[in-house]
């Protein structure tokens, strides 16, 4: 906002200096009024343009924030489903080997990677890779600091 205000004021000063120089050169009453009106209209037009650009930036920022928060929720839901499917697959594998153990859903990837025979199954391998890709995307999304972006948007860098 502060940056936008500085730009608008700078343009206003430039327009007024140019208008003043034109008025001094022409000295006619009609030309003077016309060039003064031109300067004022140009200033108002540019001010309106920058205000509209600022409003569109705020709108885009808020839409982007909502979109990213929706993506985070979708990734977390998909990861929960993948954790459940991987837990079931691991428990079935362990039952076929004659072992049973309680597996926490957060440790499922580490335990599955301990069994190379289980990782050879293409479906489980793809689910593990998808889970890891989702975790990386979630990390990237959660690194975005919306409060900082809003601060910079309102007050400038």
C-alpha positions as CSV (number, residue, x, y, z in Angstrom):
1,X,0.0,0.0,0.0
2,X,2.8,2.4,0.9
3,X,4.7,1.6,-2.3
4,X,1.5,2.2,-4.3
5,X,1.0,5.5,-2.6
6,X,4.5,6.6,-3.2
7,X,4.2,5.7,-6.9
8,X,0.9,7.6,-7.2
9,X,2.3,10.7,-5.5
10,X,5.4,10.6,-7.7
11,X,3.2,10.4,-10.8
12,X,1.1,13.3,-9.5
13,X,4.1,15.5,-9.0
14,X,5.4,14.7,-12.5
15,X,2.0,15.5,-14.0
16,X,1.7,18.7,-12.1
17,X,5.3,19.9,-13.1
18,X,4.5,19.1,-16.8
19,X,1.2,20.9,-16.5
20,X,2.8,23.9,-14.9
21,X,5.4,24.1,-17.6
22,X,2.8,23.9,-20.3
23,X,0.8,26.7,-18.6
24,X,3.8,29.0,-18.5
25,X,4.6,28.4,-22.2
26,X,1.1,29.0,-23.6
27,X,-0.3,31.8,-21.3
28,X,-3.7,31.5,-23.1
29,X,-6.8,31.3,-20.9
30,X,-8.4,28.4,-22.8
31,X,-5.1,26.5,-23.2
32,X,-4.3,27.0,-19.5
33,X,-7.7,25.7,-18.4
34,X,-7.5,22.8,-20.9
35,X,-4.0,21.7,-19.9
36,X,-4.9,22.1,-16.2
37,X,-8.0,19.9,-16.7
38,X,-5.9,17.4,-18.7
39,X,-3.4,17.2,-15.8
40,X,-6.1,16.7,-13.2
41,X,-7.9,14.0,-15.3
42,X,-4.6,12.2,-16.0
43,X,-3.8,12.2,-12.3
44,X,-7.3,10.9,-11.4
45,X,-7.1,8.2,-14.1
46,X,-3.7,7.0,-13.0
47,X,-4.8,7.0,-9.3
48,X,-7.8,5.0,-10.2
49,X,-5.7,2.5,-12.2
50,X,-3.3,1.9,-9.3
51,X,-6.1,1.5,-6.8
52,X,-7.8,-1.1,-9.1
53,X,-4.5,-2.9,-9.5
54,X,-4.0,-2.9,-5.7
55,X,-7.6,-4.2,-5.2
56,X,-7.0,-7.0,-7.7
57,X,-3.7,-8.0,-6.0
58,X,-5.5,-8.3,-2.6
59,X,-8.2,-10.4,-4.2
60,X,-5.7,-12.7,-5.9
61,X,-3.8,-13.1,-2.7
62,X,-6.9,-14.1,-0.7
63,X,-8.0,-16.5,-3.4
64,X,-4.5,-18.0,-3.5
65,X,-4.6,-18.5,0.2
66,X,-7.9,-20.2,0.1
67,X,-6.8,-22.5,-2.7
68,X,-3.6,-23.5,-0.9
69,X,-5.5,-24.2,2.3
70,X,-7.9,-26.4,0.3
71,X,-5.0,-28.3,-1.2
72,X,-3.5,-28.9,2.2
73,X,-6.7,-30.4,3.4
74,X,-6.9,-32.6,0.3
75,X,-3.3,-33.8,0.7
76,X,-3.9,-34.6,4.4
77,X,-7.1,-36.5,3.6
78,X,-5.3,-38.5,0.9
79,X,-2.4,-39.2,3.2
80,X,-4.8,-40.5,5.9
81,X,-6.4,-42.9,3.3
82,X,-2.9,-44.0,2.2
83,X,-1.8,-44.6,5.8
84,X,-4.8,-46.8,6.4
85,X,-4.3,-48.8,3.2
86,X,-0.6,-49.3,3.9
87,X,-1.3,-50.3,7.5
88,X,-3.8,-53.0,6.2
89,X,-1.2,-54.2,3.7
90,X,1.5,-54.4,6.3
91,X,-0.7,-56.2,8.8
92,X,-1.8,-58.7,6.1
93,X,1.9,-59.3,5.2
94,X,2.9,-59.8,8.8
95,X,0.0,-62.2,9.4
96,X,1.1,-64.2,6.3
97,X,4.6,-64.5,8.0
98,X,3.1,-65.5,11.3
99,X,3.8,-62.3,13.1
100,X,1.6,-59.6,14.6
101,X,2.4,-56.2,15.8
102,X,0.7,-52.9,16.4
103,X,1.8,-50.3,13.9
104,X,1.2,-46.6,14.5
105,X,0.2,-44.9,11.3
106,X,3.0,-42.3,11.5
107,X,5.6,-45.1,11.6
108,X,4.2,-47.1,8.7
109,X,6.7,-45.9,6.1
110,X,9.7,-46.8,8.2
111,X,8.4,-50.3,8.9
112,X,7.4,-51.0,5.3
113,X,10.8,-50.0,4.1
114,X,12.3,-52.5,6.5
115,X,10.7,-55.3,4.5
116,X,12.1,-55.4,1.0
117,X,9.7,-58.1,-0.1
118,X,6.8,-55.8,0.7
119,X,8.4,-52.9,-1.3
120,X,8.7,-55.2,-4.3
121,X,4.9,-55.2,-4.6
122,X,4.2,-52.6,-7.2
123,X,0.9,-51.3,-5.7
124,X,2.5,-50.8,-2.3
125,X,5.6,-49.2,-3.9
126,X,3.4,-46.7,-5.7
127,X,1.4,-45.9,-2.6
128,X,4.6,-45.3,-0.6
129,X,5.9,-43.0,-3.4
130,X,2.6,-41.1,-3.5
131,X,2.6,-40.7,0.2
132,X,6.2,-39.3,0.2
133,X,5.3,-36.9,-2.7
134,X,2.3,-35.7,-0.7
135,X,4.4,-35.1,2.4
136,X,6.9,-33.1,0.4
137,X,4.0,-31.0,-1.2
138,X,2.6,-30.4,2.3
139,X,5.9,-29.2,3.6
140,X,6.2,-26.7,0.7
141,X,2.6,-25.5,1.2
142,X,3.1,-25.1,5.0
143,X,6.3,-23.0,4.4
144,X,4.2,-20.2,2.9
145,X,3.7,-17.5,5.5
146,X,0.4,-15.8,4.6
147,X,0.7,-13.3,7.4
148,X,4.1,-12.1,6.1
149,X,2.7,-11.9,2.6
150,X,-0.3,-9.8,3.7
151,X,2.0,-7.5,5.7
152,X,4.1,-6.9,2.6
153,X,1.0,-6.5,0.5
154,X,-0.4,-3.8,2.7
155,X,2.7,-1.9,3.8
156,X,5.2,-2.7,1.0
157,X,8.6,-4.3,1.3
